[in-house]
């Protein structure tokens, strides 16, 4: 689920390369969000391995 979100947000970020100031500001905001999602995903990885990769909903 997080991987899908990262992929979609990365596509948006790539579409904003070299655009107007407002678009570049949006790109910076998106990059910050991607970093947060990656950090969350990295924190969940040890949990998945420890649980035998049995995924459970995250609320």
C-alpha angles and dihedrals in degrees: 000000000000090000090056092050091050092050093050094047091047089055090053091047092052091051090057098055114128098003136125125315092260091050091048090051088051089051091054090050091049091050089054090051091049091053090052092049091049091049090051091047091050090051091051095049095078089048092054092049093047091050093050090258091291103154120216128182115273113219 
